[in-house]
Amino acid sequence: MTQSPAVRTTGRSGPVRIGERAARTLVTELARINDPKAALLVGASPESAVLAAAIDALLPGDRLTAVPAEPFGAAALREHITAQGRWVADRVSVVDSLAEAEPAGVVIAGEVFAGTAEETRSGIEGLAKYLSDGAVLSVATIAMPGRTTGAATELARQDALYGVGADLVLRNSPPVRVYRLRFTPASPATADRLAPAHRPSSVPLTRGMHIDSNGVAAAGIALGLAALARVARPSSKLWLLPALAAGPVAAFFRDPERDVPEDPSAVVASADGKVLSVQRLHDERFGDGEWLRVAVFLSVLDVHVNRAPVAGKVVDYFVADGGFVNAMKPDAEHNVAAYTVLDTARGTVVVAQRTGLIARRIVQRAPIGALLARGERFGLIRFGSRTDVYLPADAADPLVGPGDKVVGGSTVIARWR
């Protein structure tokens, strides 16, 4: 294979290695598609963590085509694949060059983009030719603080135009940023066949519990303040305040794994908390017709990671200005809120992330064009707040009432008719 100069594994600081965590992030789109699919991995080598992750993500009906990276030839890669056993060999084929590959539903660049902006643009265009309709291209580039490469600049531009997800993987040497690009529209119905995407934006504590990256940063700031206070006033116990606060602050950003119901008619809670109201109303911002709205209050003790209540495609996102009153009061209706609009096979669904008396920061990580599986994480609200789910009133029946406790991603709050 003639390797594109834009896709190379050498940066200014030496060889760029894609580790296990970054590799898993690169193959996210392959791993989350439950239907039989064809995937293309460009730049594969026997010791590649990306190849190993792609093989682990394969299901019985899947096909993976691998294009060898230089200096490895197709023969060495075929030998490696054969050594993996019959199951892998039956599903993974090796071609001598990219020109021999067929279009695929997922295309993965197995090597880091580290060239110039022009080289990167050329490399992206070359890989995009092998994307089927609605398919995703997954690529990575170096993400070093204080240094912007031509590849990073070009991929940021591509992300602004075609991005459907991006993740920063700090636990890689050096850190890399992974972009998922879609150049042709995907059907909202496709989301029904997806599993929640892997997100490296949280730090695992146990098998079932993570801490969101916002919590890691907040706890780090608290510990930094404690260290400064200890140095500035060594005889004072003032440093204990931020030091003791670090644990509770990190705990606020806990991100537990959840069992998402498989029932396709289920609408799940978008957040943990207590149901404030279930009502029918009109809201011309989302279109004509009546809406069924389920409002949930999140106390400071609840998990604040937000999840998609249904499977769908993000078609709009906007923020409405307002105040910051207590989220349990009726006036919270006019608080600052971020609205994520989903197009689904059953109509439009809207999730509103509302600020509260303490909550002043909304995080939304699903760009327009992204496909979300039911129960998939898409954002969070810092400290006490409220999350509302709007459903077409003539298409869904509520299953919860005021005062009920719900668990984000697990509790069924409504059911499609």
N, C-alpha and C positions, 0 to 999 in steps of 0.2 A: 504493500500500500504506500502511496505517496502521501506523507503526512502534511496536513495543512500547517503552515507556519504559525497560524493563530492558536492551534491546539498543540501546546507543547508543555512539557513538565519542568522547564527550567526557568526560574525567575532570577532576579538580581541577587537573591540570597542563596541560590543553589537549587537543587532538585525540589520540586513540590510534590509531596506525598499526599495522596488521598487516603486517609485512615478509615477505620471501620465506621465511625459515627458519620463522617462526611459521605462515605459511600452509601450508607443506608438512606441518608437524606437525598442523594442523587437519584436513587431508584424508587423514591416514594411513590411516584405516579404509576410505576409498574406494579408495586406491591399492593396498591389500594384498589385496583380494578379486579373485580370478582369474575367477570366474564372471560372466556377464552380470548386471548389477544396475541398480537405479534409485536415483538419489541426488537429494537436494533441498538446494539452497543458498539460504539466506534472508539477504538483505542483500547482494546483489551489485551491483557498479558497474563501469563500463568499465575503471577504473584499478585495480581490486581485485586484490591479489596472491593472495587466496584463490580468486577466479574463475579466474585463470590457472593456479594449482596444480591446481584441480579439473579443468580442461580437460586439462592434461598427464597426469592420472591416468586418463583415460578409455580404455577398451578398445573394440574394434569393436562389441561387443554391448551397450554401456552406454547408459543414458539419464540425462541431468542436467536437472533443472528448476530454473530460477533465478528467484528473487523479487527484484525490484529494491529497492535501498536508497534511502531518501530522501536528497537531493532528486531522484535520478535516476528517470525514468519508464521504463515498459516499452519505449516506442518507442526511446529512446536505447540501452537495453541490447540490444534486438533488432538494431539497426543495428550495434552493436559485434560481436555474435555473427556476424552475416552477413559482416562484414568479415574474420573469421577463416578463411573458406573453406568449401567444401562439406562437408568431413569433419566439422568442428565444428558447422556449422549443422544437419546431419542428426541430431546427437546431443544438442544442447542446445536446450531450448525455454524461452521466457520467458513467465511469467504476470503478470497485472496485480497480483494480490494473493495472499497466502498461502492465502486461502479457496479458490482455484482449484486448488491443488496436490493431488496424490495421495500416499498413504502411500509411503514409500521405505525401502530397506534401510539407507541412511546419510543422516542429516540433519545439515547443517553450518550453524552460525550464523556468517555471514561478518563480523559486527561484534562488537566486544568488549562483554561485559556489564559495565556500569559504573554501574548504578542501585542502588537500595536493595535490601535483602534481600527485601522483599515484592514489589518490581517484578521482581527476578530469578526468584523462585519462580513468579510469574505467567507470565513469559516462557518458562521451562522447561516449564511445564504446557502452554502454547500450542503449543510446538514438538513436545512428546512425542506429541501427537495424530496427528502425521504419521509416526510410526514404525511400520513393520510388525513382526511378531513376531520377536523376537531382534535387532532393529536397534539401531544405535548413534547417539547424539546427541553431536556434537562441538562444544564451546563453549570460549570463552576469556575470561579476566578479567585485570585489571591485577594484577601481582605486584610491588609496590614494597616494599622492605625497610623495616620499621618502621611500615608503614601498612596497616591492614586496612579494606577497604571492605565495605559491606553485601553487594555482589555476591560478593566473595571469601568472606565468611563463609557465605553461603547455598550457594555452589557446593562449598565444602569439606564442608558437611553432605550435599549431594546425592551427593558423591563417596563419603562414608562408607557411604551406603545403596546406591548403584547404580553406583559407579565401577568401570570395568574397565581403567583406565589414566589416568595423569596425567603431564604433562611440563612442566617449567619451561624457558621459552625466554628466556635472558638476553640473547641477541643480538637484541633487539628494542627499540624506543624508544617507550614504556617497556617493560621486561620484562613478559611475560605468562605465565600458567599455563593450559595447555590440559587440559581434562577430557574424557574419553570416558565416557558414561553409557549403561547398558543397563537398561531397565525391565522387560523380559520375558526369560525364559531363552532362551539359544541352544543349539542341539544341538551336542554335542562333535564330531559328524561334520563340522560346518561348518569346523572348524579344518583339515581335510585340504585345503581349497580356498583356503587363505590363504597369502600370502607373508609373510615376517618383517616386522614393523612398523618404520617409520622411528623412530629414537630420537634426539632432539636432546641426549641426556645425554653426548655425547662430542664432542670437538673434532677436526675433520679436520686431519691433517698432510699427507697425500697422498691420492690417489684410493682407495688400498686400505688405508690405516692411519689410525686415530683414537686419541685418548687419552681414556679415560673421565673424566667430570667429577670423580670422586674423585681421579684422578691430577693434574688441573689444580689442585685445591684443595691437595693434599699438596705439590706443587711450589711453590705460592704461599706456603705456610707456611714451607717451607725457605728460600726466598729472603727472606721477611720476617725470619726469625731471623738470616740472614746480614747483612741491612741493620742490624738492631738491634745485632748484635755489632760491626759496623764502626764504628757511631756511639759505642757504649759504650767500646770499646777500639781506637781507631784505629791504635795502634802494634802491635797483635797480629794474627797471621795466623789467629786462631781462626775468623773469619768464613768462611774458605775451606771449612771442614768442611760446614756446611749448604748453602753455595753449590754445592759440587761434588756434594752428595747430591741436589740438585733434579732433575738429569737422570735418574739411575738410578731415583729414586722415580717420576717421571712415566713412564718406560719400563716399570716394573712394571705400570702400568695401561693398557698398550697394548691396543687393541681393533681387530684387523685384520678386514677383510672376508673372508668365507669362501664357497666354492662349496658349497652344500648339495645333496646328491644328490636327484634328482627321483623316484627309485624309491619308490613308496608303501609298499613292504615294508621299507624300510631304517630301522634305528634308529641314530642317529648319536651320537658321543661328546658328553657334556655339557660336557667341558672338555678342555684340552690336558694331556698328561702321560703317565705310564707306568702300565700296567695292573698293579695289585697282586694282584688275585684275580678269579676268575670262579667263582662257586659257587651251588649251589642250597640254599635255606634256607626256614624258616618265620618269619613275623613277623606276629603276630596284630593288630598295630596297623593293618595295611593290609588285613586280611580273611583269610578262610580260604584254604587252598591253598598251593602251593609257589611260591617266587619265584626267579627267576634274577637274581643281583646281580653287576654289573660294577663293581669299585672302581678308581678311578684316582687316583694320587698326583700332586699338582701341586707341583713345586719352585718356589723363588723366581724361577727363570728362565723359567718357563712363563707363558703368557697365562692370566690368572685370571678372565676373563669367562666366565660360565656360560651355556649354551644349552640349549634344550629338545631332548631326544633324539627326541621324536616330536611329532606334532601332537595337541593336545588342549585340554581346558577345565580350568582350575584350579578344583578343587572343595574343596580343603582346604590349609591351611598351618599348621604348628605347629613350635615349637622345643623340643627335648629338652635338658635340662640335663646337664652332665657336666664332664669335665676338659679339659686342653689338652696332652696328650702328643704326642710326635712322630707325625705322621699316617701314617708308614710302619710303625709298630709295631702289633701286634694289639690293644693296649689302646686304640688310637684309635677302636675300635668304640664306646667309651663317652665320646667327646668331645662337647662341645656341638655340636649339629647342627640345621639347619633343613630341614624336610621339605616339599616341594612335591608335592602329590598331583594327578595329572592323570587326568581321565576321557577315554578315547579310544574310538574305534570298535571297538578290539580288546581292551578291558579297562582295568584300572587300571595306571598307570605312576607310579612315585615317583622323585623326584630328591632325594638327600640332600646338602646342602652341609655338610661337616664342618670344624670348626676343627682347627688343628694346634698345634705347639709355639709358633710365632710368630703364626699367624693367630688373631686374636681378634675379628674383625668380619666378619659375614656381611651382604651386601646382597641383598635379594630385592625385585624391582620388579613382580612380577605378582600383582595382587590376586585374591582369590577371585572367580570369574565371568569372568576374562579368558580369551580364546582365544589360544593360542600356536601358531604355525606351527613345523614341524620346523626346527631350527637357529636359532630366534629367541632373541635375547639376553633373559635374564630376571633376571640378577643377577651378582654376583661375590663372591669371598672375598679379603680382603686378606692377602697374603703366603702362604707355604707351607701347603698344606691337602690335602683329599681330597674327591672327589665320587663318589657312588655312584648307579647307576641300577638300579632294581628293575623287572623285567618279569615278567608271568605266565609261569611256567616251562613250562606246557603250550602256550604260544602263540608262543614265540620260540626261536630257536637262536643261540647265541653264535658270533661270527666272530673273536674275539680271545682271547688267552691271556695269562697273567702275563708281564711283561717287555716286552710290545708297546708301542710308542709310538703315541699316538692324537692326533688334531687335532680340537678341539671344533667341532662343526657340520659336519665333512667326513668323518671316518673312520666307516665303518659298523662298529659293534661287535656288532650282532645283526641278525637278519632275522626278520620275522614269517612264520609258516608259512602 
